[in-house]
Amino acid sequence: MKLSSFEIRRRILRKMVRHNWWGGKHTAFDNIPKGFPKELWKDVKNELEQLVREGFVVKKPTGYGLHVSLNVGKKAEIEKIIFDNCSSSDM
């Protein structure tokens, strides 16, 4: 299964929105690839890093590992990526 970079990024953001990981509510960086096919985990981590660089996802270092959450300041942009141009089969 091969997904485009955009589709991987959209699925990452959709997963984080679905779990309500905004601002102060965060999850371990290594939890994000779970649910994706194993062969895509490296691509998912790379795309997650790109989302961090672009400011959609915020890193939060903790005493028990690196955590990430969605940037509340980019909520409108994140929702546009997730909900625009997606078919009902993606939901």
Secondary structure, DSSP 8 states (H G I E B T S, - for coil): ----HHHHHHHHHHHHHHTT-BTT--EEGGGTTTTS-GGGHHHHHHHHHHHHHTTSEEEEEETTEEEEEE-GGGHHHHHHHHHTT--GGG-
